Amino acid sequence: LMSMETMEQVQSNPKLGASWEGFALEMISQALNMDEQNVYFWRTHSGNELDMYWQKGTRNWGVEIKYQDAPRLTRSMRTAIDSLKLDRLWIVYPGKKSYPVAADIHVLSLNDIGSSWEYNT
């Protein structure tokens, strides 16, 4: 639809981040096996946001999606953790390695969602 023929054209397109986010959200929703009406996008008036938020029982969960080589914890993520009282935050990215950032924050490769999803912990 956008007449892109090479990977270079895809990676330099300004819509890449939004496209990646939509794709990742769909994959995460499938992995969670959760209805759309049970997951939310969260944003404050000051611009802090979280791409995906849901509750299960008394626990709160969040996902931030980044198209970056090595995503880092941001002020917006920290605000979401504190404001929503998240039990766990995952930062999903297109890289190959999943790793913890802190006890309650993990960078998660999209490839590992099916096998490394620690949703029930």
C-alpha positions as CSV (number, residue, x, y, z in Angstrom):
1,L,0.0,0.0,0.0
2,M,2.9,2.4,0.6
3,S,4.9,1.2,-2.4
4,M,7.8,0.0,-0.3
5,E,10.0,-2.7,-2.0
6,T,13.1,-3.0,0.2
7,M,13.8,-3.4,3.9
8,E,15.6,-0.1,3.9
9,Q,12.5,1.6,2.7
10,V,10.5,-0.1,5.5
11,Q,13.0,0.8,8.2
12,S,13.3,4.5,7.2
13,N,9.5,5.0,7.0
14,P,8.1,7.3,9.6
15,K,5.1,4.9,10.1
16,L,7.4,2.0,11.1
17,G,7.0,2.5,14.9
18,A,3.2,2.7,14.7
19,S,3.0,-0.3,12.4
20,W,5.3,-2.3,14.7
21,E,3.2,-1.3,17.7
22,G,-0.1,-2.5,16.1
23,F,1.5,-5.8,15.0
24,A,3.0,-6.4,18.5
25,L,-0.3,-5.5,20.2
26,E,-2.1,-8.1,18.1
27,M,0.5,-10.8,18.9
28,I,0.4,-10.0,22.6
29,S,-3.4,-10.1,22.7
30,Q,-3.3,-13.6,21.1
31,A,-0.6,-14.8,23.6
32,L,-2.8,-13.5,26.5
33,N,-5.9,-15.1,25.0
34,M,-7.8,-12.0,26.3
35,D,-10.8,-10.2,24.8
36,E,-10.2,-6.7,23.5
37,Q,-12.6,-5.1,25.9
38,N,-10.4,-6.3,28.8
39,V,-7.2,-4.5,27.7
40,Y,-6.7,-0.7,27.7
41,F,-4.4,2.0,26.5
42,W,-3.5,4.4,29.4
43,R,-2.6,8.1,29.0
44,T,-2.3,11.0,31.4
45,H,-3.0,14.7,30.7
46,S,0.7,15.3,30.9
47,G,1.4,12.8,28.1
48,N,2.6,9.8,30.0
49,E,1.3,6.6,28.4
50,L,1.2,2.8,28.5
51,D,0.4,0.8,25.3
52,M,-1.4,-2.0,27.1
53,Y,-2.9,-2.3,30.6
54,W,-5.1,-5.0,32.1
55,Q,-6.2,-6.4,35.4
56,K,-6.6,-10.0,36.4
57,G,-7.9,-10.7,39.9
58,T,-6.2,-8.2,42.2
59,R,-3.1,-7.8,40.0
60,N,-2.3,-5.1,37.4
61,W,-0.1,-5.7,34.3
62,G,1.3,-3.5,31.6
63,V,3.1,-3.6,28.3
64,E,5.1,-0.9,26.6
65,I,6.1,-1.6,23.0
66,K,9.3,-0.1,21.5
67,Y,10.9,-0.4,18.1
68,Q,14.4,0.0,19.4
69,D,17.6,-2.1,19.6
70,A,17.9,-1.8,23.4
71,P,14.9,-0.3,25.0
72,R,15.3,1.5,28.4
73,L,13.0,2.4,31.2
74,T,11.5,5.8,30.7
75,R,9.9,8.4,33.0
76,S,6.5,7.6,31.4
77,M,6.9,3.9,32.2
78,R,7.9,4.6,35.8
79,T,4.9,6.9,36.1
80,A,2.6,4.1,34.8
81,I,4.1,1.6,37.2
82,D,3.5,3.9,40.2
83,S,0.1,5.3,39.1
84,L,-1.4,2.0,38.1
85,K,0.4,0.0,40.8
86,L,1.6,-2.5,38.2
87,D,2.8,-5.9,39.4
88,R,4.8,-6.3,36.2
89,L,5.7,-4.2,33.2
90,W,7.0,-5.8,30.0
91,I,8.8,-3.8,27.4
92,V,8.3,-5.7,24.1
93,Y,10.8,-5.0,21.3
94,P,11.9,-6.7,18.0
95,G,15.3,-7.8,19.4
96,K,16.3,-11.4,20.1
97,K,17.3,-11.3,23.8
98,S,14.9,-11.1,26.7
99,Y,16.3,-9.8,30.0
100,P,15.2,-8.2,33.3
101,V,15.6,-4.4,33.9
102,A,14.4,-4.6,37.5
103,A,12.5,-7.1,39.6
104,D,9.1,-5.9,38.2
105,I,10.3,-4.8,34.7
106,H,11.4,-7.1,31.9
107,V,12.5,-6.4,28.3
108,L,10.8,-9.1,26.2
109,S,11.6,-10.1,22.7
110,L,8.4,-10.5,20.6
111,N,9.8,-13.9,19.7
112,D,9.7,-15.0,23.3
113,I,6.1,-14.1,24.1
114,G,4.8,-17.6,23.7
115,S,7.6,-19.3,25.7
116,S,8.8,-16.7,28.2
117,W,5.5,-15.0,29.1
118,E,5.6,-14.8,32.9
119,Y,2.0,-13.7,33.1
120,N,0.9,-16.0,35.9
121,T,3.7,-15.1,38.3
